[in-house]
């Protein structure tokens, strides 16, 4: 009998897309997992996602400012 590990929906740098589904990270699966993991400490989720947002902003190195708030924080 074999067991298969569930694939984690993690970001891939520098584009910050999901390694599994290819969508913009955090994808819906990643959001659901993060909400579950941080369910007892929602303020820590917002701190973690704020840090991720600023790292993504540095990695993306775009010419004009990108509003990543909706992507990284609004749902949390």
mmJSON file of the N, C-alpha and C atoms, coordinates in Angstrom:
{"data_MODEL":{"atom_site":{
"group_PDB":["ATOM","ATOM","ATOM","ATOM","ATOM","ATOM","ATOM","ATOM","ATOM","ATOM","ATOM","ATOM","ATOM","ATOM","ATOM","ATOM","ATOM","ATOM","ATOM","ATOM","ATOM","ATOM","ATOM","ATOM","ATOM","ATOM","ATOM","ATOM","ATOM","ATOM","ATOM","ATOM","ATOM","ATOM","ATOM","ATOM","ATOM","ATOM","ATOM","ATOM","ATOM","ATOM","ATOM","ATOM","ATOM","ATOM","ATOM","ATOM","ATOM","ATOM","ATOM","ATOM","ATOM","ATOM","ATOM","ATOM","ATOM","ATOM","ATOM","ATOM","ATOM","ATOM","ATOM","ATOM","ATOM","ATOM","ATOM","ATOM","ATOM","ATOM","ATOM","ATOM","ATOM","ATOM","ATOM","ATOM","ATOM","ATOM","ATOM","ATOM","ATOM","ATOM","ATOM","ATOM","ATOM","ATOM","ATOM","ATOM","ATOM","ATOM","ATOM","ATOM","ATOM","ATOM","ATOM","ATOM","ATOM","ATOM","ATOM","ATOM","ATOM","ATOM","ATOM","ATOM","ATOM","ATOM","ATOM","ATOM","ATOM","ATOM","ATOM","ATOM","ATOM","ATOM","ATOM","ATOM","ATOM","ATOM","ATOM","ATOM","ATOM","ATOM","ATOM","ATOM","ATOM","ATOM","ATOM","ATOM","ATOM","ATOM","ATOM","ATOM","ATOM","ATOM","ATOM","ATOM","ATOM","ATOM","ATOM","ATOM","ATOM","ATOM","ATOM","ATOM","ATOM","ATOM","ATOM","ATOM","ATOM","ATOM","ATOM","ATOM","ATOM","ATOM","ATOM","ATOM","ATOM","ATOM","ATOM","ATOM","ATOM","ATOM","ATOM","ATOM","ATOM","ATOM","ATOM","ATOM","ATOM","ATOM","ATOM","ATOM","ATOM","ATOM","ATOM","ATOM","ATOM","ATOM","ATOM","ATOM","ATOM","ATOM","ATOM","ATOM","ATOM","ATOM","ATOM","ATOM","ATOM","ATOM","ATOM","ATOM","ATOM","ATOM","ATOM","ATOM","ATOM","ATOM","ATOM","ATOM","ATOM","ATOM","ATOM","ATOM","ATOM","ATOM","ATOM","ATOM","ATOM","ATOM","ATOM","ATOM","ATOM","ATOM","ATOM","ATOM","ATOM","ATOM","ATOM","ATOM","ATOM","ATOM","ATOM","ATOM","ATOM","ATOM","ATOM","ATOM"],
"id":[1,2,3,4,5,6,7,8,9,10,11,12,13,14,15,16,17,18,19,20,21,22,23,24,25,26,27,28,29,30,31,32,33,34,35,36,37,38,39,40,41,42,43,44,45,46,47,48,49,50,51,52,53,54,55,56,57,58,59,60,61,62,63,64,65,66,67,68,69,70,71,72,73,74,75,76,77,78,79,80,81,82,83,84,85,86,87,88,89,90,91,92,93,94,95,96,97,98,99,100,101,102,103,104,105,106,107,108,109,110,111,112,113,114,115,116,117,118,119,120,121,122,123,124,125,126,127,128,129,130,131,132,133,134,135,136,137,138,139,140,141,142,143,144,145,146,147,148,149,150,151,152,153,154,155,156,157,158,159,160,161,162,163,164,165,166,167,168,169,170,171,172,173,174,175,176,177,178,179,180,181,182,183,184,185,186,187,188,189,190,191,192,193,194,195,196,197,198,199,200,201,202,203,204,205,206,207,208,209,210,211,212,213,214,215,216,217,218,219,220,221,222,223,224,225,226,227,228],
"type_symbol":["N","C","C","N","C","C","N","C","C","N","C","C","N","C","C","N","C","C","N","C","C","N","C","C","N","C","C","N","C","C","N","C","C","N","C","C","N","C","C","N","C","C","N","C","C","N","C","C","N","C","C","N","C","C","N","C","C","N","C","C","N","C","C","N","C","C","N","C","C","N","C","C","N","C","C","N","C","C","N","C","C","N","C","C","N","C","C","N","C","C","N","C","C","N","C","C","N","C","C","N","C","C","N","C","C","N","C","C","N","C","C","N","C","C","N","C","C","N","C","C","N","C","C","N","C","C","N","C","C","N","C","C","N","C","C","N","C","C","N","C","C","N","C","C","N","C","C","N","C","C","N","C","C","N","C","C","N","C","C","N","C","C","N","C","C","N","C","C","N","C","C","N","C","C","N","C","C","N","C","C","N","C","C","N","C","C","N","C","C","N","C","C","N","C","C","N","C","C","N","C","C","N","C","C","N","C","C","N","C","C","N","C","C","N","C","C","N","C","C","N","C","C","N","C","C","N","C","C"],
"label_atom_id":["N","CA","C","N","CA","C","N","CA","C","N","CA","C","N","CA","C","N","CA","C","N","CA","C","N","CA","C","N","CA","C","N","CA","C","N","CA","C","N","CA","C","N","CA","C","N","CA","C","N","CA","C","N","CA","C","N","CA","C","N","CA","C","N","CA","C","N","CA","C","N","CA","C","N","CA","C","N","CA","C","N","CA","C","N","CA","C","N","CA","C","N","CA","C","N","CA","C","N","CA","C","N","CA","C","N","CA","C","N","CA","C","N","CA","C","N","CA","C","N","CA","C","N","CA","C","N","CA","C","N","CA","C","N","CA","C","N","CA","C","N","CA","C","N","CA","C","N","CA","C","N","CA","C","N","CA","C","N","CA","C","N","CA","C","N","CA","C","N","CA","C","N","CA","C","N","CA","C","N","CA","C","N","CA","C","N","CA","C","N","CA","C","N","CA","C","N","CA","C","N","CA","C","N","CA","C","N","CA","C","N","CA","C","N","CA","C","N","CA","C","N","CA","C","N","CA","C","N","CA","C","N","CA","C","N","CA","C","N","CA","C","N","CA","C","N","CA","C","N","CA","C","N","CA","C","N","CA","C","N","CA","C","N","CA","C"],
"label_alt_id":[null,null,null,null,null,null,null,null,null,null,null,null,null,null,null,null,null,null,null,null,null,null,null,null,null,null,null,null,null,null,null,null,null,null,null,null,null,null,null,null,null,null,null,null,null,null,null,null,null,null,null,null,null,null,null,null,null,null,null,null,null,null,null,null,null,null,null,null,null,null,null,null,null,null,null,null,null,null,null,null,null,null,null,null,null,null,null,null,null,null,null,null,null,null,null,null,null,null,null,null,null,null,null,null,null,null,null,null,null,null,null,null,null,null,null,null,null,null,null,null,null,null,null,null,null,null,null,null,null,null,null,null,null,null,null,null,null,null,null,null,null,null,null,null,null,null,null,null,null,null,null,null,null,null,null,null,null,null,null,null,null,null,null,null,null,null,null,null,null,null,null,null,null,null,null,null,null,null,null,null,null,null,null,null,null,null,null,null,null,null,null,null,null,null,null,null,null,null,null,null,null,null,null,null,null,null,null,null,null,null,null,null,null,null,null,null,null,null,null,null,null,null,null,null,null,null,null,null],
"label_comp_id":["UNK","UNK","UNK","UNK","UNK","UNK","UNK","UNK","UNK","UNK","UNK","UNK","UNK","UNK","UNK","UNK","UNK","UNK","UNK","UNK","UNK","UNK","UNK","UNK","UNK","UNK","UNK","UNK","UNK","UNK","UNK","UNK","UNK","UNK","UNK","UNK","UNK","UNK","UNK","UNK","UNK","UNK","UNK","UNK","UNK","UNK","UNK","UNK","UNK","UNK","UNK","UNK","UNK","UNK","UNK","UNK","UNK","UNK","UNK","UNK","UNK","UNK","UNK","UNK","UNK","UNK","UNK","UNK","UNK","UNK","UNK","UNK","UNK","UNK","UNK","UNK","UNK","UNK","UNK","UNK","UNK","UNK","UNK","UNK","UNK","UNK","UNK","UNK","UNK","UNK","UNK","UNK","UNK","UNK","UNK","UNK","UNK","UNK","UNK","UNK","UNK","UNK","UNK","UNK","UNK","UNK","UNK","UNK","UNK","UNK","UNK","UNK","UNK","UNK","UNK","UNK","UNK","UNK","UNK","UNK","UNK","UNK","UNK","UNK","UNK","UNK","UNK","UNK","UNK","UNK","UNK","UNK","UNK","UNK","UNK","UNK","UNK","UNK","UNK","UNK","UNK","UNK","UNK","UNK","UNK","UNK","UNK","UNK","UNK","UNK","UNK","UNK","UNK","UNK","UNK","UNK","UNK","UNK","UNK","UNK","UNK","UNK","UNK","UNK","UNK","UNK","UNK","UNK","UNK","UNK","UNK","UNK","UNK","UNK","UNK","UNK","UNK","UNK","UNK","UNK","UNK","UNK","UNK","UNK","UNK","UNK","UNK","UNK","UNK","UNK","UNK","UNK","UNK","UNK","UNK","UNK","UNK","UNK","UNK","UNK","UNK","UNK","UNK","UNK","UNK","UNK","UNK","UNK","UNK","UNK","UNK","UNK","UNK","UNK","UNK","UNK","UNK","UNK","UNK","UNK","UNK","UNK","UNK","UNK","UNK","UNK","UNK","UNK"],
"label_asym_id":["A","A","A","A","A","A","A","A","A","A","A","A","A","A","A","A","A","A","A","A","A","A","A","A","A","A","A","A","A","A","A","A","A","A","A","A","A","A","A","A","A","A","A","A","A","A","A","A","A","A","A","A","A","A","A","A","A","A","A","A","A","A","A","A","A","A","A","A","A","A","A","A","A","A","A","A","A","A","A","A","A","A","A","A","A","A","A","A","A","A","A","A","A","A","A","A","A","A","A","A","A","A","A","A","A","A","A","A","A","A","A","A","A","A","A","A","A","A","A","A","A","A","A","A","A","A","A","A","A","A","A","A","A","A","A","A","A","A","A","A","A","A","A","A","A","A","A","A","A","A","A","A","A","A","A","A","A","A","A","A","A","A","A","A","A","A","A","A","A","A","A","A","A","A","A","A","A","A","A","A","A","A","A","A","A","A","A","A","A","A","A","A","A","A","A","A","A","A","A","A","A","A","A","A","A","A","A","A","A","A","A","A","A","A","A","A","A","A","A","A","A","A","A","A","A","A","A","A"],
"label_entity_id":["1","1","1","1","1","1","1","1","1","1","1","1","1","1","1","1","1","1","1","1","1","1","1","1","1","1","1","1","1","1","1","1","1","1","1","1","1","1","1","1","1","1","1","1","1","1","1","1","1","1","1","1","1","1","1","1","1","1","1","1","1","1","1","1","1","1","1","1","1","1","1","1","1","1","1","1","1","1","1","1","1","1","1","1","1","1","1","1","1","1","1","1","1","1","1","1","1","1","1","1","1","1","1","1","1","1","1","1","1","1","1","1","1","1","1","1","1","1","1","1","1","1","1","1","1","1","1","1","1","1","1","1","1","1","1","1","1","1","1","1","1","1","1","1","1","1","1","1","1","1","1","1","1","1","1","1","1","1","1","1","1","1","1","1","1","1","1","1","1","1","1","1","1","1","1","1","1","1","1","1","1","1","1","1","1","1","1","1","1","1","1","1","1","1","1","1","1","1","1","1","1","1","1","1","1","1","1","1","1","1","1","1","1","1","1","1","1","1","1","1","1","1","1","1","1","1","1","1"],
"label_seq_id":[1,1,1,2,2,2,3,3,3,4,4,4,5,5,5,6,6,6,7,7,7,8,8,8,9,9,9,10,10,10,11,11,11,12,12,12,13,13,13,14,14,14,15,15,15,16,16,16,17,17,17,18,18,18,19,19,19,20,20,20,21,21,21,22,22,22,23,23,23,24,24,24,25,25,25,26,26,26,27,27,27,28,28,28,29,29,29,30,30,30,31,31,31,32,32,32,33,33,33,34,34,34,35,35,35,36,36,36,37,37,37,38,38,38,39,39,39,40,40,40,41,41,41,42,42,42,43,43,43,44,44,44,45,45,45,46,46,46,47,47,47,48,48,48,49,49,49,50,50,50,51,51,51,52,52,52,53,53,53,54,54,54,55,55,55,56,56,56,57,57,57,58,58,58,59,59,59,60,60,60,61,61,61,62,62,62,63,63,63,64,64,64,65,65,65,66,66,66,67,67,67,68,68,68,69,69,69,70,70,70,71,71,71,72,72,72,73,73,73,74,74,74,75,75,75,76,76,76],
"pdbx_PDB_ins_code":[null,null,null,null,null,null,null,null,null,null,null,null,null,null,null,null,null,null,null,null,null,null,null,null,null,null,null,null,null,null,null,null,null,null,null,null,null,null,null,null,null,null,null,null,null,null,null,null,null,null,null,null,null,null,null,null,null,null,null,null,null,null,null,null,null,null,null,null,null,null,null,null,null,null,null,null,null,null,null,null,null,null,null,null,null,null,null,null,null,null,null,null,null,null,null,null,null,null,null,null,null,null,null,null,null,null,null,null,null,null,null,null,null,null,null,null,null,null,null,null,null,null,null,null,null,null,null,null,null,null,null,null,null,null,null,null,null,null,null,null,null,null,null,null,null,null,null,null,null,null,null,null,null,null,null,null,null,null,null,null,null,null,null,null,null,null,null,null,null,null,null,null,null,null,null,null,null,null,null,null,null,null,null,null,null,null,null,null,null,null,null,null,null,null,null,null,null,null,null,null,null,null,null,null,null,null,null,null,null,null,null,null,null,null,null,null,null,null,null,null,null,null,null,null,null,null,null,null],
"Cartn_x":[0.836,0.0,0.886,0.575,1.352,0.493,1.156,0.46,0.997,0.102,0.497,0.345,1.367,1.274,0.512,-0.291,-1.015,-0.02,-0.086,0.825,0.465,1.49,1.267,1.265,0.338,0.226,1.115,2.386,3.376,3.711,4.258,4.634,5.967,6.126,7.369,7.935,9.159,9.777,10.471,10.561,10.196,8.794,8.05,6.749,5.602,5.814,4.829,3.55,3.704,2.582,2.663,1.539,1.47,2.229,3.028,3.807,2.93,1.748,0.876,-0.117,-0.899,-1.96,-1.586,-0.501,-0.049,-0.757,-1.737,-2.461,-1.656,-2.149,-1.497,-1.539,-0.356,-0.303,-0.587,-1.365,-1.974,-3.228,-3.227,-4.381,-5.475,-6.619,-7.728,-7.395,-6.664,-6.268,-5.299,-4.346,-3.389,-4.108,-5.056,-5.813,-6.586,-7.245,-8.024,-7.121,-5.966,-5.04,-4.517,-4.161,-3.657,-4.727,-5.961,-7.034,-7.236,-7.112,-7.253,-6.083,-4.865,-3.69,-3.645,-4.089,-4.03,-5.385,-6.309,-7.661,-7.691,-6.771,-6.739,-6.017,-5.249,-4.447,-4.536,-5.711,-5.874,-4.954,-4.58,-3.673,-2.287,-1.86,-0.577,-0.628,-1.784,-1.934,-1.742,-2.321,-2.17,-0.719,-0.033,1.384,2.201,1.966,2.678,2.424,1.154,0.825,1.349,1.444,2.054,3.514,4.217,5.61,5.733,4.859,4.888,4.624,3.702,3.374,4.588,5.316,6.487,7.62,7.765,8.763,8.391,7.111,6.655,6.885,6.624,6.82,8.279,9.19,10.618,10.998,10.479,10.808,10.273,9.09,8.456,9.156,9.778,10.566,9.869,8.68,7.918,8.216,7.991,8.261,7.243,5.987,4.973,4.472,3.993,3.525,2.399,2.438,1.425,0.637,-0.682,-1.505,-1.69,-0.929,-0.996,-1.867,-2.491,-3.307,-4.427,-5.16,-6.27,-5.768,-4.668,-4.116,-3.599,-2.936,-2.269,-2.999,-3.778,-4.315,-5.832,-6.506,-7.93,-8.732,-8.379,-9.12,-8.842,-7.723,-7.351,-8.088],
"Cartn_y":[-1.175,0.0,1.245,2.187,3.412,4.586,5.581,6.803,7.934,8.752,9.898,11.153,11.969,13.239,14.227,15.024,16.07,17.139,17.531,18.547,19.904,20.61,21.923,22.992,23.894,25.01,26.142,26.073,27.06,27.986,29.147,30.108,29.729,30.157,29.953,31.329,31.553,32.857,32.89,33.981,35.337,35.762,34.917,35.359,35.204,34.468,34.279,33.622,32.656,31.824,30.513,29.842,28.584,27.497,26.718,25.642,24.494,24.336,23.22,23.597,24.647,24.987,26.11,26.823,27.881,29.209,29.274,30.523,31.483,32.703,33.711,33.248,33.204,32.765,33.933,33.767,32.542,32.188,31.002,30.51,30.127,29.735,29.425,28.269,27.264,26.155,26.623,27.462,27.987,28.859,29.665,30.519,29.667,28.637,27.764,27.112,26.643,25.998,27.006,28.201,29.229,29.653,29.823,30.184,29.095,27.855,26.754,26.727,26.862,26.803,27.935,29.105,30.281,30.606,29.66,29.921,30.451,30.037,30.502,31.841,32.223,33.453,34.246,34.794,35.5,36.708,37.339,38.492,38.04,36.851,36.321,36.011,35.577,35.34,36.643,37.719,39.011,39.498,39.267,39.642,38.817,37.511,36.63,37.036,37.296,37.645,39.033,39.946,41.254,41.078,40.232,39.95,39.322,38.383,37.738,38.752,39.682,40.705,41.578,41.985,42.832,42.06,40.788,39.978,39.829,39.626,39.503,40.798,41.912,43.213,43.402,42.997,43.096,42.146,40.928,39.943,40.327,40.9,41.21,42.333,43.239,44.327,44.947,45.46,46.09,47.575,48.181,49.601,50.49,50.068,50.846,50.082,50.813,50.14,49.147,48.033,47.004,46.928,46.93,46.815,45.338,44.863,43.463,43.244,44.294,44.175,43.146,43.23,42.296,40.861,40.673,39.33,38.73,39.527,38.996,39.234,40.296,40.639,40.755,41.205,41.477,40.253,39.106,37.871,37.377,37.794,37.303,38.078],
"Cartn_z":[0.0,0.0,0.0,-0.862,-0.938,-0.488,-0.01,0.362,-0.49,-0.944,-1.755,-0.922,-0.913,-0.205,-1.066,-0.408,-1.111,-1.539,-2.795,-3.3,-2.692,-2.242,-1.657,-2.733,-2.62,-3.549,-3.038,-3.398,-2.98,-4.139,-3.815,-4.855,-5.486,-6.713,-7.442,-7.746,-7.345,-7.566,-8.914,-9.583,-9.185,-9.618,-10.325,-10.835,-9.846,-8.769,-7.718,-8.221,-9.108,-9.516,-8.757,-8.638,-7.91,-8.671,-7.953,-8.564,-9.057,-8.487,-8.839,-9.937,-9.712,-10.666,-11.63,-11.367,-12.27,-12.099,-11.208,-10.98,-10.128,-10.039,-9.209,-7.76,-7.121,-5.723,-4.801,-3.775,-3.303,-4.095,-4.682,-5.429,-4.427,-4.915,-4.004,-3.066,-3.543,-2.674,-1.591,-1.954,-0.972,0.053,-0.404,0.526,1.522,1.034,1.92,2.965,2.538,3.476,4.496,4.03,4.945,5.951,5.489,6.403,7.455,7.052,8.006,8.993,8.472,9.336,10.358,9.963,10.837,11.468,11.487,11.969,13.404,14.226,15.617,15.777,14.759,14.834,13.523,13.204,11.935,11.777,12.882,12.768,12.295,12.699,12.218,10.734,10.241,8.799,8.036,8.529,7.844,7.882,8.988,9.071,8.077,8.05,7.121,5.672,5.343,3.966,3.594,4.556,4.286,3.899,4.615,4.303,2.915,2.61,1.297,0.183,0.434,-0.56,-0.862,0.167,-0.06,-0.741,-0.429,-1.133,-2.604,-2.872,-4.258,-5.02,-4.374,-5.016,-5.407,-4.53,-4.852,-5.989,-5.959,-6.995,-8.363,-8.391,-9.675,-10.416,-9.703,-10.29,-11.501,-11.28,-12.354,-12.411,-13.586,-13.774,-13.062,-13.052,-12.368,-11.154,-10.159,-8.945,-9.238,-8.566,-8.727,-7.428,-7.536,-6.337,-6.019,-5.067,-4.685,-3.453,-2.961,-1.758,-1.928,-3.017,-3.247,-3.297,-3.936,-4.113,-2.813,-1.985,-0.812,0.513,0.625,1.934,2.042,1.025,1.146,1.566,1.093,1.406,2.822,3.385,4.724,5.79],
"occupancy":[1.0,1.0,1.0,1.0,1.0,1.0,1.0,1.0,1.0,1.0,1.0,1.0,1.0,1.0,1.0,1.0,1.0,1.0,1.0,1.0,1.0,1.0,1.0,1.0,1.0,1.0,1.0,1.0,1.0,1.0,1.0,1.0,1.0,1.0,1.0,1.0,1.0,1.0,1.0,1.0,1.0,1.0,1.0,1.0,1.0,1.0,1.0,1.0,1.0,1.0,1.0,1.0,1.0,1.0,1.0,1.0,1.0,1.0,1.0,1.0,1.0,1.0,1.0,1.0,1.0,1.0,1.0,1.0,1.0,1.0,1.0,1.0,1.0,1.0,1.0,1.0,1.0,1.0,1.0,1.0,1.0,1.0,1.0,1.0,1.0,1.0,1.0,1.0,1.0,1.0,1.0,1.0,1.0,1.0,1.0,1.0,1.0,1.0,1.0,1.0,1.0,1.0,1.0,1.0,1.0,1.0,1.0,1.0,1.0,1.0,1.0,1.0,1.0,1.0,1.0,1.0,1.0,1.0,1.0,1.0,1.0,1.0,1.0,1.0,1.0,1.0,1.0,1.0,1.0,1.0,1.0,1.0,1.0,1.0,1.0,1.0,1.0,1.0,1.0,1.0,1.0,1.0,1.0,1.0,1.0,1.0,1.0,1.0,1.0,1.0,1.0,1.0,1.0,1.0,1.0,1.0,1.0,1.0,1.0,1.0,1.0,1.0,1.0,1.0,1.0,1.0,1.0,1.0,1.0,1.0,1.0,1.0,1.0,1.0,1.0,1.0,1.0,1.0,1.0,1.0,1.0,1.0,1.0,1.0,1.0,1.0,1.0,1.0,1.0,1.0,1.0,1.0,1.0,1.0,1.0,1.0,1.0,1.0,1.0,1.0,1.0,1.0,1.0,1.0,1.0,1.0,1.0,1.0,1.0,1.0,1.0,1.0,1.0,1.0,1.0,1.0,1.0,1.0,1.0,1.0,1.0,1.0,1.0,1.0,1.0,1.0,1.0,1.0],
"B_iso_or_equiv":[0.0,0.0,0.0,0.0,0.0,0.0,0.0,0.0,0.0,0.0,0.0,0.0,0.0,0.0,0.0,0.0,0.0,0.0,0.0,0.0,0.0,0.0,0.0,0.0,0.0,0.0,0.0,0.0,0.0,0.0,0.0,0.0,0.0,0.0,0.0,0.0,0.0,0.0,0.0,0.0,0.0,0.0,0.0,0.0,0.0,0.0,0.0,0.0,0.0,0.0,0.0,0.0,0.0,0.0,0.0,0.0,0.0,0.0,0.0,0.0,0.0,0.0,0.0,0.0,0.0,0.0,0.0,0.0,0.0,0.0,0.0,0.0,0.0,0.0,0.0,0.0,0.0,0.0,0.0,0.0,0.0,0.0,0.0,0.0,0.0,0.0,0.0,0.0,0.0,0.0,0.0,0.0,0.0,0.0,0.0,0.0,0.0,0.0,0.0,0.0,0.0,0.0,0.0,0.0,0.0,0.0,0.0,0.0,0.0,0.0,0.0,0.0,0.0,0.0,0.0,0.0,0.0,0.0,0.0,0.0,0.0,0.0,0.0,0.0,0.0,0.0,0.0,0.0,0.0,0.0,0.0,0.0,0.0,0.0,0.0,0.0,0.0,0.0,0.0,0.0,0.0,0.0,0.0,0.0,0.0,0.0,0.0,0.0,0.0,0.0,0.0,0.0,0.0,0.0,0.0,0.0,0.0,0.0,0.0,0.0,0.0,0.0,0.0,0.0,0.0,0.0,0.0,0.0,0.0,0.0,0.0,0.0,0.0,0.0,0.0,0.0,0.0,0.0,0.0,0.0,0.0,0.0,0.0,0.0,0.0,0.0,0.0,0.0,0.0,0.0,0.0,0.0,0.0,0.0,0.0,0.0,0.0,0.0,0.0,0.0,0.0,0.0,0.0,0.0,0.0,0.0,0.0,0.0,0.0,0.0,0.0,0.0,0.0,0.0,0.0,0.0,0.0,0.0,0.0,0.0,0.0,0.0,0.0,0.0,0.0,0.0,0.0,0.0],
"pdbx_formal_charge":[null,null,null,null,null,null,null,null,null,null,null,null,null,null,null,null,null,null,null,null,null,null,null,null,null,null,null,null,null,null,null,null,null,null,null,null,null,null,null,null,null,null,null,null,null,null,null,null,null,null,null,null,null,null,null,null,null,null,null,null,null,null,null,null,null,null,null,null,null,null,null,null,null,null,null,null,null,null,null,null,null,null,null,null,null,null,null,null,null,null,null,null,null,null,null,null,null,null,null,null,null,null,null,null,null,null,null,null,null,null,null,null,null,null,null,null,null,null,null,null,null,null,null,null,null,null,null,null,null,null,null,null,null,null,null,null,null,null,null,null,null,null,null,null,null,null,null,null,null,null,null,null,null,null,null,null,null,null,null,null,null,null,null,null,null,null,null,null,null,null,null,null,null,null,null,null,null,null,null,null,null,null,null,null,null,null,null,null,null,null,null,null,null,null,null,null,null,null,null,null,null,null,null,null,null,null,null,null,null,null,null,null,null,null,null,null,null,null,null,null,null,null,null,null,null,null,null,null],
"auth_seq_id":[1,1,1,2,2,2,3,3,3,4,4,4,5,5,5,6,6,6,7,7,7,8,8,8,9,9,9,10,10,10,11,11,11,12,12,12,13,13,13,14,14,14,15,15,15,16,16,16,17,17,17,18,18,18,19,19,19,20,20,20,21,21,21,22,22,22,23,23,23,24,24,24,25,25,25,26,26,26,27,27,27,28,28,28,29,29,29,30,30,30,31,31,31,32,32,32,33,33,33,34,34,34,35,35,35,36,36,36,37,37,37,38,38,38,39,39,39,40,40,40,41,41,41,42,42,42,43,43,43,44,44,44,45,45,45,46,46,46,47,47,47,48,48,48,49,49,49,50,50,50,51,51,51,52,52,52,53,53,53,54,54,54,55,55,55,56,56,56,57,57,57,58,58,58,59,59,59,60,60,60,61,61,61,62,62,62,63,63,63,64,64,64,65,65,65,66,66,66,67,67,67,68,68,68,69,69,69,70,70,70,71,71,71,72,72,72,73,73,73,74,74,74,75,75,75,76,76,76],
"auth_comp_id":["UNK","UNK","UNK","UNK","UNK","UNK","UNK","UNK","UNK","UNK","UNK","UNK","UNK","UNK","UNK","UNK","UNK","UNK","UNK","UNK","UNK","UNK","UNK","UNK","UNK","UNK","UNK","UNK","UNK","UNK","UNK","UNK","UNK","UNK","UNK","UNK","UNK","UNK","UNK","UNK","UNK","UNK","UNK","UNK","UNK","UNK","UNK","UNK","UNK","UNK","UNK","UNK","UNK","UNK","UNK","UNK","UNK","UNK","UNK","UNK","UNK","UNK","UNK","UNK","UNK","UNK","UNK","UNK","UNK","UNK","UNK","UNK","UNK","UNK","UNK","UNK","UNK","UNK","UNK","UNK","UNK","UNK","UNK","UNK","UNK","UNK","UNK","UNK","UNK","UNK","UNK","UNK","UNK","UNK","UNK","UNK","UNK","UNK","UNK","UNK","UNK","UNK","UNK","UNK","UNK","UNK","UNK","UNK","UNK","UNK","UNK","UNK","UNK","UNK","UNK","UNK","UNK","UNK","UNK","UNK","UNK","UNK","UNK","UNK","UNK","UNK","UNK","UNK","UNK","UNK","UNK","UNK","UNK","UNK","UNK","UNK","UNK","UNK","UNK","UNK","UNK","UNK","UNK","UNK","UNK","UNK","UNK","UNK","UNK","UNK","UNK","UNK","UNK","UNK","UNK","UNK","UNK","UNK","UNK","UNK","UNK","UNK","UNK","UNK","UNK","UNK","UNK","UNK","UNK","UNK","UNK","UNK","UNK","UNK","UNK","UNK","UNK","UNK","UNK","UNK","UNK","UNK","UNK","UNK","UNK","UNK","UNK","UNK","UNK","UNK","UNK","UNK","UNK","UNK","UNK","UNK","UNK","UNK","UNK","UNK","UNK","UNK","UNK","UNK","UNK","UNK","UNK","UNK","UNK","UNK","UNK","UNK","UNK","UNK","UNK","UNK","UNK","UNK","UNK","UNK","UNK","UNK","UNK","UNK","UNK","UNK","UNK","UNK"],
"auth_asym_id":["A","A","A","A","A","A","A","A","A","A","A","A","A","A","A","A","A","A","A","A","A","A","A","A","A","A","A","A","A","A","A","A","A","A","A","A","A","A","A","A","A","A","A","A","A","A","A","A","A","A","A","A","A","A","A","A","A","A","A","A","A","A","A","A","A","A","A","A","A","A","A","A","A","A","A","A","A","A","A","A","A","A","A","A","A","A","A","A","A","A","A","A","A","A","A","A","A","A","A","A","A","A","A","A","A","A","A","A","A","A","A","A","A","A","A","A","A","A","A","A","A","A","A","A","A","A","A","A","A","A","A","A","A","A","A","A","A","A","A","A","A","A","A","A","A","A","A","A","A","A","A","A","A","A","A","A","A","A","A","A","A","A","A","A","A","A","A","A","A","A","A","A","A","A","A","A","A","A","A","A","A","A","A","A","A","A","A","A","A","A","A","A","A","A","A","A","A","A","A","A","A","A","A","A","A","A","A","A","A","A","A","A","A","A","A","A","A","A","A","A","A","A","A","A","A","A","A","A"],
"auth_atom_id":["N","CA","C","N","CA","C","N","CA","C","N","CA","C","N","CA","C","N","CA","C","N","CA","C","N","CA","C","N","CA","C","N","CA","C","N","CA","C","N","CA","C","N","CA","C","N","CA","C","N","CA","C","N","CA","C","N","CA","C","N","CA","C","N","CA","C","N","CA","C","N","CA","C","N","CA","C","N","CA","C","N","CA","C","N","CA","C","N","CA","C","N","CA","C","N","CA","C","N","CA","C","N","CA","C","N","CA","C","N","CA","C","N","CA","C","N","CA","C","N","CA","C","N","CA","C","N","CA","C","N","CA","C","N","CA","C","N","CA","C","N","CA","C","N","CA","C","N","CA","C","N","CA","C","N","CA","C","N","CA","C","N","CA","C","N","CA","C","N","CA","C","N","CA","C","N","CA","C","N","CA","C","N","CA","C","N","CA","C","N","CA","C","N","CA","C","N","CA","C","N","CA","C","N","CA","C","N","CA","C","N","CA","C","N","CA","C","N","CA","C","N","CA","C","N","CA","C","N","CA","C","N","CA","C","N","CA","C","N","CA","C","N","CA","C","N","CA","C","N","CA","C","N","CA","C","N","CA","C","N","CA","C","N","CA","C"],
"pdbx_PDB_model_num":[1,1,1,1,1,1,1,1,1,1,1,1,1,1,1,1,1,1,1,1,1,1,1,1,1,1,1,1,1,1,1,1,1,1,1,1,1,1,1,1,1,1,1,1,1,1,1,1,1,1,1,1,1,1,1,1,1,1,1,1,1,1,1,1,1,1,1,1,1,1,1,1,1,1,1,1,1,1,1,1,1,1,1,1,1,1,1,1,1,1,1,1,1,1,1,1,1,1,1,1,1,1,1,1,1,1,1,1,1,1,1,1,1,1,1,1,1,1,1,1,1,1,1,1,1,1,1,1,1,1,1,1,1,1,1,1,1,1,1,1,1,1,1,1,1,1,1,1,1,1,1,1,1,1,1,1,1,1,1,1,1,1,1,1,1,1,1,1,1,1,1,1,1,1,1,1,1,1,1,1,1,1,1,1,1,1,1,1,1,1,1,1,1,1,1,1,1,1,1,1,1,1,1,1,1,1,1,1,1,1,1,1,1,1,1,1,1,1,1,1,1,1,1,1,1,1,1,1]
}}}
